[in-house]
Amino acid sequence: MTTNKQKANWLAGLLTGWGIKQSWAKIIAGAIIGALAAAGILTQTSCSTTYTQNAAGDIAFRGIIILPTGK
């Protein structure tokens, strides 16, 4: 997902999967993505993940989302 439109479509699909009518899902998704884009959160974030498994089969997963600070 590289564009805000793709992100809004994904979110709308998620909301409709939860039982929200498609028209409302599009409005809600557009509002959320629009607010995040206006705040600069969608365009300046980064993330990091690690995945490890030991010999016993235990799995550890860690994800970090880094948000921009200050505007």
Backbone as a ProteinNet text record, in pm:
[ID]
protein_1_A
[PRIMARY]
MTTNKQKANWLAGLLTGWGIKQSWAKIIAGAIIGALAAAGILTQTSCSTTYTQNAAGDIAFRGIIILPTGK
[TERTIARY]
84.6	0	88.7	92	180.2	105.1	-19.1	-92.7	-197.6	-238.4	-341.6	-473.4	-500.1	-622.5	-620.5	-506.7	-495	-514.7	-459.6	-474.3	-619.8	-688.3	-829.1	-913.4	-883.3	-956.9	-935.4	-813.2	-785	-863.7	-862.4	-932.8	-1083.2	-1136.5	-1279.4	-1315.3	-1230.6	-1253.6	-1253.8	-1164.2	-1158.7	-1287.4	-1332.1	-1454.1	-1577.3	-1586.3	-1700.7	-1695.3	-1576.6	-1562.1	-1611.6	-1609.4	-1658.6	-1808.6	-1872.2	-2016.9	-2067.1	-1977.8	-2019.7	-2057.3	-2167.8	-2211.8	-2102.2	-2094.6	-1986.1	-1982	-2097.2	-2097.5	-2039	-2074.5	-2019.5	-1871.7	-1835.2	-1695.3	-1606.1	-1652	-1572.9	-1558	-1665.7	-1659.9	-1564.5	-1578.3	-1492.2	-1346.2	-1321.3	-1183.2	-1122	-1200	-1150.1	-1116.7	-1201	-1176.5	-1050.1	-1033.6	-915.6	-788	-786.4	-666.6	-637.2	-741.8	-722.5	-662.2	-710.7	-657.5	-512.5	-481.7	-343.7	-249.6	-297.4	-214.8	-192.6	-298.3	-285.5	-188.6	-186.2	-95.4	47.4	64.6	197.5	240.3	148.6	183.9	203.9	123.4	134	256.5	304.9	412.9	551.5	559.1	689.9	712.8	642.4	661.9	761.7	815.1	899.6	871	910.3	886.1	1004	1011.8	1118	1059	1096.5	1048.9	1164.3	1151.2	1247.4	1169.7	1222.8	1161.6	1272.1	1259.6	1361.4	1294.7	1364	1316.8	1435.8	1419.2	1529.2	1520.4	1615.4	1622.4	1501.6	1441.3	1325	1197.9	1206.2	1090.3	1014.1	1058.9	992.2	1015	910.1	917.4	896.5	978.5	964.6	951.3	851	828.9	815.9	882.5	877.9	864.6	768.6	749.3	748.9	810.5	817.4	775.7	685.2	646.7	702.3	777.1	839.5	762.4	699.8	622.4	709.9	681	759.3	734.3	834.5	817.6	823.2	735.4	732.6	694.2	635.8	598.5	634.5
-117.2	0	122.9	189.7	305.2	437.1	438.4	564.8	568.2	688.7	704	642.6	645.4	585.1	434.1	370.7	226.6	195.5	278.6	258.3	274.7	374	394.7	278.2	226.2	110.5	-12.6	-33.5	-146.1	-133.4	-13.1	9.5	-5.5	44	28.9	-119	-197	-340.2	-408.4	-366.6	-420.9	-388.3	-265.2	-223	-296.5	-315.9	-390	-535.7	-589.3	-724.3	-736.4	-626	-623.7	-597.5	-584	-567.6	-425.5	-331.3	-192.8	-179.3	-108.4	-90.1	-21.6	-56.5	-8.2	144.4	208.9	355.6	419.4	365.9	418.9	384.3	266.2	223.9	317	356.3	447.2	584.1	631.6	761.8	757.1	653.5	639.6	623.1	537.1	513.8	641.1	713.1	838.8	940.4	948.1	1043.2	1005.8	878.2	834.1	855.4	809.8	824	971	1048.5	1192	1262.7	1229.6	1291.4	1251.5	1124.7	1079.4	1141.8	1155.6	1217.1	1365	1432.8	1575.1	1598	1504.8	1516.7	1476.7	1421.6	1381.3	1246.2	1174.7	1046.3	938.9	939.2	834.2	848.3	967.9	987.9	983.3	987.6	996.1	888.1	778.4	672.5	570	495.1	383.2	269.5	151.2	38	-57.9	-138.7	-237	-363	-478.5	-603.5	-701.1	-785.5	-893.6	-1021.6	-1132.3	-1263.4	-1361.1	-1425.9	-1522.9	-1651.5	-1761.6	-1891.1	-1965.2	-2016.4	-2087.6	-2237.2	-2312.2	-2455.8	-2531.6	-2481.2	-2547	-2520.1	-2430.9	-2399.5	-2276.3	-2210.9	-2089	-1976.9	-1905.1	-1797.6	-1663.9	-1567.1	-1431.3	-1336.8	-1252.4	-1153.8	-1018.5	-919.4	-784.5	-686.8	-596.5	-493.2	-356.1	-260.8	-124.3	-29.5	63.6	168.7	299.2	370.1	495.4	610.6	690.5	805.7	930.4	1025.7	1148.6	1228.4	1302.2	1386.3	1530.3	1609.6	1753.2	1785.2	1900.1	1948.2	2092.3
0	0	0	-108.7	-116.8	-117.5	-159.7	-163.7	-54.5	-19.5	82.1	35.3	-95.5	-147.8	-125.9	-148.2	-124.2	23.8	109.9	254	295.8	240.6	272.1	222.1	103.7	51.1	138.4	184.7	273.2	403.7	461.5	587.1	568.5	457.7	429.1	416.2	352.9	341	477	563.4	698.1	773.7	762.3	832.1	780.4	649.4	596	640.6	656.3	708.9	851.8	923.5	1061.1	1068.1	950	946.7	928	904.8	881.7	734.7	707.9	569.8	488.7	360	274.9	267.5	258.6	249.2	374.7	491.7	616.2	629.2	585.7	594	512.2	393.7	309.6	376.1	437.4	504.7	623.6	704.8	823.4	783.2	685.1	640	583	502.6	446.1	552.6	655	764.3	842	870.3	946.9	866.7	742.3	659.8	632.2	607.2	583.9	703.9	822.6	944.5	967.8	946.1	964.6	861	738.2	633.9	663.3	709.1	741	856.5	949.6	1063.5	1026.7	906.6	862.9	916	977.1	1037.6	931.3	827.6	726.6	637.9	621.4	526	589.2	721.9	784.9	889	879.4	976.8	924.6	1014.7	976.8	1073.9	1036	1124.9	1118.9	1222.3	1232.7	1294.5	1244.2	1301.9	1318	1417.8	1437.3	1466.6	1421.4	1440.7	1475	1589.6	1629.3	1676.3	1658.5	1706.5	1765.4	1888.1	1951.5	1922.2	1971.4	1943.4	1998.7	2104.7	2164.5	2084.7	1986.5	1904.2	1947.9	2053.8	2099.5	1998.5	1967.6	1869.1	1938.2	1904.3	1955.6	1837.8	1840.1	1734.9	1800.7	1743.8	1798.3	1683.2	1694.3	1593.3	1657	1591.4	1642.5	1530.1	1563.4	1469.3	1523.9	1443.3	1486.5	1423.2	1508.6	1461.9	1464.4	1377.5	1376.4	1504.2	1547.5	1665.8	1625.1	1683.3	1655.9	1513	1496.4	1362.5	1350.4
[MASK]
+++++++++++++++++++++++++++++++++++++++++++++++++++++++++++++++++++++++

